[in-house]
Protein backbone atom coordinates (compact mmCIF):
# COMPACT_ATOMS: atom_id res chain seq x y z
CA UNK A 1 0.00 0.00 0.00
CA UNK A 2 0.89 3.66 -0.12
CA UNK A 3 2.40 5.71 2.70
CA UNK A 4 1.90 9.45 3.17
CA UNK A 5 4.77 11.29 4.85
CA UNK A 6 6.23 14.73 5.42
CA UNK A 7 9.94 15.21 4.83
CA UNK A 8 12.36 17.21 6.98
CA UNK A 9 16.01 18.24 6.66
CA UNK A 10 18.56 18.04 9.49
CA UNK A 11 20.34 21.38 9.88
CA UNK A 12 23.20 20.42 12.23
CA UNK A 13 26.13 18.01 12.06
CA UNK A 14 26.05 14.96 14.31
CA UNK A 15 28.46 14.93 17.29
CA UNK A 16 31.18 12.29 17.37
CA UNK A 17 29.52 10.47 20.31
CA UNK A 18 26.01 10.68 18.87
CA UNK A 19 25.23 6.97 19.42
CA UNK A 20 25.67 7.21 23.20
CA UNK A 21 23.69 10.46 23.32
CA UNK A 22 20.88 8.98 21.19
CA UNK A 23 20.47 5.95 23.43
CA UNK A 24 20.46 8.06 26.60
CA UNK A 25 17.93 10.56 25.27
CA UNK A 26 15.69 7.91 23.73
CA UNK A 27 15.23 6.39 27.17
CA UNK A 28 14.51 9.84 28.61
CA UNK A 29 11.84 10.56 26.00
CA UNK A 30 10.45 7.02 25.66
CA UNK A 31 6.69 6.56 25.85
CA UNK A 32 5.19 6.32 29.33
CA UNK A 33 1.56 5.36 30.05
CA UNK A 34 -0.87 8.10 31.02
CA UNK A 35 -1.06 8.69 34.78
CA UNK A 36 -4.61 9.88 35.63
CA UNK A 37 -3.61 10.53 39.25
CA UNK A 38 -1.43 13.38 37.98
CA UNK A 39 -4.23 14.80 35.85
CA UNK A 40 -2.70 13.58 32.59
CA UNK A 41 -4.93 13.13 29.55
CA UNK A 42 -2.18 12.66 26.96
CA UNK A 43 1.19 10.96 26.67
CA UNK A 44 3.68 11.13 23.79
CA UNK A 45 6.97 9.29 23.41
CA UNK A 46 9.19 6.99 21.33
CA UNK A 47 8.53 3.27 20.91
CA UNK A 48 9.94 0.38 18.93
CA UNK A 49 8.67 0.84 15.36
CA UNK A 50 7.95 -2.90 15.16
CA UNK A 51 6.29 -3.23 18.58
CA UNK A 52 4.31 -0.31 19.97
CA UNK A 53 4.32 -1.82 23.49
CA UNK A 54 8.13 -1.81 23.60
CA UNK A 55 9.45 1.52 24.90
CA UNK A 56 12.72 0.09 26.24
CA UNK A 57 14.75 1.43 23.33
CA UNK A 58 18.35 0.49 22.68
CA UNK A 59 20.40 1.47 19.68
CA UNK A 60 20.27 -1.98 18.09
CA UNK A 61 16.47 -1.72 17.99
CA UNK A 62 16.41 1.51 15.99
CA UNK A 63 19.70 1.77 14.05
CA UNK A 64 19.95 -0.19 10.79
CA UNK A 65 23.14 0.80 8.99
CA UNK A 66 22.59 4.37 7.77
CA UNK A 67 18.95 4.38 8.83
CA UNK A 68 17.22 5.15 12.14
CA UNK A 69 13.69 3.78 12.43
CA UNK A 70 11.54 4.61 15.45
CA UNK A 71 7.86 5.03 16.26
CA UNK A 72 6.16 7.95 17.95
CA UNK A 73 3.25 6.80 20.11
CA UNK A 74 0.48 9.22 21.06
CA UNK A 75 -2.14 8.21 23.66
CA UNK A 76 -5.12 10.44 24.45
CA UNK A 77 -7.89 10.09 27.01
CA UNK A 78 -11.27 11.66 26.37
CA UNK A 79 -14.17 11.56 28.83
CA UNK A 80 -17.70 11.04 27.53
CA UNK A 81 -19.37 14.25 28.67
CA UNK A 82 -22.89 12.75 28.76
CA UNK A 83 -21.65 9.93 30.96
CA UNK A 84 -19.82 12.44 33.16
CA UNK A 85 -22.93 14.57 33.69
CA UNK A 86 -25.13 11.52 34.39
CA UNK A 87 -22.65 9.98 36.85
CA UNK A 88 -22.12 13.33 38.55
CA UNK A 89 -25.89 13.78 39.01
CA UNK A 90 -26.13 10.35 40.68
CA UNK A 91 -23.23 11.08 43.03
CA UNK A 92 -24.64 14.47 44.01
CA UNK A 93 -28.07 12.90 44.68
CA UNK A 94 -26.43 10.20 46.78
CA UNK A 95 -24.50 12.77 48.81
CA UNK A 96 -27.65 14.84 49.36
CA UNK A 97 -29.46 11.80 50.75
CA UNK A 98 -26.57 11.13 53.12
CA UNK A 99 -26.74 14.74 54.30
CA UNK A 100 -30.54 14.69 54.73
CA UNK A 101 -31.11 16.99 51.79
CA UNK A 102 -28.78 19.77 52.94
CA UNK A 103 -27.60 21.91 50.04
CA UNK A 104 -24.02 21.31 48.94
CA UNK A 105 -21.54 24.12 48.81
CA UNK A 106 -19.65 24.93 45.63
CA UNK A 107 -16.48 23.42 47.07
CA UNK A 108 -18.27 20.17 47.91
CA UNK A 109 -19.65 19.92 44.38
CA UNK A 110 -16.18 20.47 42.91
CA UNK A 111 -14.73 17.72 45.11
CA UNK A 112 -17.44 15.31 43.92
CA UNK A 113 -16.88 16.29 40.29
CA UNK A 114 -13.12 15.75 40.55
CA UNK A 115 -13.67 12.31 42.09
CA UNK A 116 -16.18 11.30 39.40
CA UNK A 117 -13.92 12.58 36.64
CA UNK A 118 -10.90 10.65 37.98
CA UNK A 119 -12.93 7.43 38.36
CA UNK A 120 -14.14 7.71 34.76
CA UNK A 121 -10.64 8.41 33.46
CA UNK A 122 -9.29 5.32 35.22
CA UNK A 123 -11.97 3.20 33.53
CA UNK A 124 -11.44 4.71 30.07
CA UNK A 125 -9.08 3.18 27.54
CA UNK A 126 -6.96 5.76 25.71
CA UNK A 127 -7.08 6.25 21.96
CA UNK A 128 -3.68 5.15 20.66
CA UNK A 129 -1.86 6.11 17.46
CA UNK A 130 1.66 5.28 16.32
CA UNK A 131 3.49 7.28 13.65
CA UNK A 132 6.64 6.05 11.92
CA UNK A 133 9.87 8.02 11.52
CA UNK A 134 12.77 7.19 9.21
CA UNK A 135 16.03 9.17 9.35
CA UNK A 136 18.69 8.72 6.68
CA UNK A 137 21.75 9.80 8.65
CA UNK A 138 24.23 10.45 5.84
CA UNK A 139 21.75 12.40 3.71
CA UNK A 140 20.26 14.26 6.67
CA UNK A 141 16.71 13.46 5.52
CA UNK A 142 13.88 12.63 7.91
CA UNK A 143 10.47 11.22 6.95
CA UNK A 144 7.52 11.28 9.36
CA UNK A 145 4.18 9.59 8.64
CA UNK A 146 1.93 12.28 10.16
CA UNK A 147 0.99 15.22 7.95
CA UNK A 148 -0.96 17.50 10.31
CA UNK A 149 0.66 20.77 11.36
CA UNK A 150 -0.01 20.15 15.06
CA UNK A 151 1.70 16.75 15.09
CA UNK A 152 4.49 18.15 12.95
CA UNK A 153 5.29 20.74 15.61
CA UNK A 154 5.17 18.13 18.40
CA UNK A 155 7.41 15.82 16.38
CA UNK A 156 10.02 18.45 15.49
CA UNK A 157 10.30 19.62 19.11
CA UNK A 158 10.65 16.08 20.46
CA UNK A 159 13.11 15.16 17.69
CA UNK A 160 15.36 18.12 18.56
CA UNK A 161 15.21 17.36 22.29
CA UNK A 162 16.04 13.70 21.71
CA UNK A 163 18.70 13.89 19.01
CA UNK A 164 20.11 17.36 19.79
CA UNK A 165 19.87 18.59 16.19
CA UNK A 166 17.45 21.00 14.52
CA UNK A 167 15.25 20.10 11.58
CA UNK A 168 13.11 22.07 9.14
CA UNK A 169 10.22 20.89 6.96
CA UNK A 170 10.99 20.34 3.29
CA UNK A 171 8.24 22.21 1.44
CA UNK A 172 8.47 22.10 -2.38
CA UNK A 173 9.70 25.71 -2.59
CA UNK A 174 12.38 25.16 0.06
CA UNK A 175 13.65 22.15 -1.86
CA UNK A 176 13.70 24.20 -5.06
CA UNK A 177 15.58 26.96 -3.24
CA UNK A 178 18.24 24.53 -1.98
CA UNK A 179 18.70 23.16 -5.50
CA UNK A 180 18.89 26.67 -6.98
CA UNK A 181 21.51 27.73 -4.42
CA UNK A 182 23.73 24.77 -5.38
CA UNK A 183 23.30 25.53 -9.08
CA UNK A 184 23.82 29.28 -8.55
CA UNK A 185 20.36 29.96 -9.94
CA UNK A 186 18.83 31.75 -6.94
CA UNK A 187 18.02 34.92 -8.90
CA UNK A 188 16.38 32.96 -11.69
CA UNK A 189 14.23 31.18 -9.11
CA UNK A 190 13.05 34.52 -7.72
CA UNK A 191 12.11 35.66 -11.22
CA UNK A 192 9.96 32.63 -11.98
CA UNK A 193 6.27 33.26 -12.66
CA UNK A 194 3.37 30.93 -11.91
CA UNK A 195 2.52 28.55 -14.70
CA UNK A 196 -0.72 29.11 -16.64
CA UNK A 197 -2.12 26.01 -14.92
CA UNK A 198 -1.89 27.69 -11.52
CA UNK A 199 -5.05 29.44 -10.20
CA UNK A 200 -2.82 32.38 -9.19
CA UNK A 201 -1.47 32.87 -12.72
CA UNK A 202 -2.62 35.96 -14.65
CA UNK A 203 -5.26 35.12 -17.20
CA UNK A 204 -5.81 36.62 -20.61
CA UNK A 205 -9.44 36.77 -21.68
CA UNK A 206 -10.03 36.49 -25.42
CA UNK A 207 -13.43 37.45 -26.72
CA UNK A 208 -14.65 35.39 -29.62
CA UNK A 209 -17.31 36.86 -31.88
CA UNK A 210 -20.42 34.69 -32.28
CA UNK A 211 -20.68 32.79 -35.52
CA UNK A 212 -23.26 34.01 -37.96
CA UNK A 213 -25.98 31.56 -38.80
CA UNK A 214 -26.41 30.91 -42.50
C-alpha positions in Angstrom: 0.0 0.0 0.0 0.9 3.7 -0.1 2.4 5.7 2.7 1.9 9.5 3.2 4.8 11.3 4.9 6.2 14.7 5.4 9.9 15.2 4.8 12.4 17.2 7.0 16.0 18.2 6.7 18.6 18.0 9.5 20.3 21.4 9.9 23.2 20.4 12.2 26.1 18.0 12.1 26.0 15.0 14.3 28.5 14.9 17.3 31.2 12.3 17.4 29.5 10.5 20.3 26.0 10.7 18.9 25.2 7.0 19.4 25.7 7.2 23.2 23.7 10.5 23.3 20.9 9.0 21.2 20.5 6.0 23.4 20.5 8.1 26.6 17.9 10.6 25.3 15.7 7.9 23.7 15.2 6.4 27.2 14.5 9.8 28.6 11.8 10.6 26.0 10.5 7.0 25.7 6.7 6.6 25.8 5.2 6.3 29.3 1.6 5.4 30.0 -0.9 8.1 31.0 -1.1 8.7 34.8 -4.6 9.9 35.6 -3.6 10.5 39.2 -1.4 13.4 38.0 -4.2 14.8 35.8 -2.7 13.6 32.6 -4.9 13.1 29.6 -2.2 12.7 27.0 1.2 11.0 26.7 3.7 11.1 23.8 7.0 9.3 23.4 9.2 7.0 21.3 8.5 3.3 20.9 9.9 0.4 18.9 8.7 0.8 15.4 8.0 -2.9 15.2 6.3 -3.2 18.6 4.3 -0.3 20.0 4.3 -1.8 23.5 8.1 -1.8 23.6 9.5 1.5 24.9 12.7 0.1 26.2 14.8 1.4 23.3 18.3 0.5 22.7 20.4 1.5 19.7 20.3 -2.0 18.1 16.5 -1.7 18.0 16.4 1.5 16.0 19.7 1.8 14.0 19.9 -0.2 10.8 23.1 0.8 9.0 22.6 4.4 7.8 18.9 4.4 8.8 17.2 5.2 12.1 13.7 3.8 12.4 11.5 4.6 15.4 7.9 5.0 16.3 6.2 8.0 18.0 3.2 6.8 20.1 0.5 9.2 21.1 -2.1 8.2 23.7 -5.1 10.4 24.4 -7.9 10.1 27.0 -11.3 11.7 26.4 -14.2 11.6 28.8 -17.7 11.0 27.5 -19.4 14.2 28.7 -22.9 12.8 28.8 -21.6 9.9 31.0 -19.8 12.4 33.2 -22.9 14.6 33.7 -25.1 11.5 34.4 -22.7 10.0 36.8 -22.1 13.3 38.6 -25.9 13.8 39.0 -26.1 10.4 40.7 -23.2 11.1 43.0 -24.6 14.5 44.0 -28.1 12.9 44.7 -26.4 10.2 46.8 -24.5 12.8 48.8 -27.6 14.8 49.4 -29.5 11.8 50.7 -26.6 11.1 53.1 -26.7 14.7 54.3 -30.5 14.7 54.7 -31.1 17.0 51.8 -28.8 19.8 52.9 -27.6 21.9 50.0 -24.0 21.3 48.9 -21.5 24.1 48.8 -19.7 24.9 45.6 -16.5 23.4 47.1 -18.3 20.2 47.9 -19.7 19.9 44.4 -16.2 20.5 42.9 -14.7 17.7 45.1 -17.4 15.3 43.9 -16.9 16.3 40.3 -13.1 15.8 40.5 -13.7 12.3 42.1 -16.2 11.3 39.4 -13.9 12.6 36.6 -10.9 10.7 38.0 -12.9 7.4 38.4 -14.1 7.7 34.8 -10.6 8.4 33.5 -9.3 5.3 35.2 -12.0 3.2 33.5 -11.4 4.7 30.1 -9.1 3.2 27.5 -7.0 5.8 25.7 -7.1 6.2 22.0 -3.7 5.2 20.7 -1.9 6.1 17.5 1.7 5.3 16.3 3.5 7.3 13.6 6.6 6.0 11.9 9.9 8.0 11.5 12.8 7.2 9.2 16.0 9.2 9.3 18.7 8.7 6.7 21.7 9.8 8.6 24.2 10.5 5.8 21.8 12.4 3.7 20.3 14.3 6.7 16.7 13.5 5.5 13.9 12.6 7.9 10.5 11.2 6.9 7.5 11.3 9.4 4.2 9.6 8.6 1.9 12.3 10.2 1.0 15.2 7.9 -1.0 17.5 10.3 0.7 20.8 11.4 0.0 20.2 15.1 1.7 16.7 15.1 4.5 18.1 13.0 5.3 20.7 15.6 5.2 18.1 18.4 7.4 15.8 16.4 10.0 18.5 15.5 10.3 19.6 19.1 10.6 16.1 20.5 13.1 15.2 17.7 15.4 18.1 18.6 15.2 17.4 22.3 16.0 13.7 21.7 18.7 13.9 19.0 20.1 17.4 19.8 19.9 18.6 16.2 17.5 21.0 14.5 15.2 20.1 11.6 13.1 22.1 9.1 10.2 20.9 7.0 11.0 20.3 3.3 8.2 22.2 1.4 8.5 22.1 -2.4 9.7 25.7 -2.6 12.4 25.2 0.1 13.7 22.2 -1.9 13.7 24.2 -5.1 15.6 27.0 -3.2 18.2 24.5 -2.0 18.7 23.2 -5.5 18.9 26.7 -7.0 21.5 27.7 -4.4 23.7 24.8 -5.4 23.3 25.5 -9.1 23.8 29.3 -8.5 20.4 30.0 -9.9 18.8 31.8 -6.9 18.0 34.9 -8.9 16.4 33.0 -11.7 14.2 31.2 -9.1 13.0 34.5 -7.7 12.1 35.7 -11.2 10.0 32.6 -12.0 6.3 33.3 -12.7 3.4 30.9 -11.9 2.5 28.6 -14.7 -0.7 29.1 -16.6 -2.1 26.0 -14.9 -1.9 27.7 -11.5 -5.0 29.4 -10.2 -2.8 32.4 -9.2 -1.5 32.9 -12.7 -2.6 36.0 -14.6 -5.3 35.1 -17.2 -5.8 36.6 -20.6 -9.4 36.8 -21.7 -10.0 36.5 -25.4 -13.4 37.4 -26.7 -14.7 35.4 -29.6 -17.3 36.9 -31.9 -20.4 34.7 -32.3 -20.7 32.8 -35.5 -23.3 34.0 -38.0 -26.0 31.6 -38.8 -26.4 30.9 -42.5 
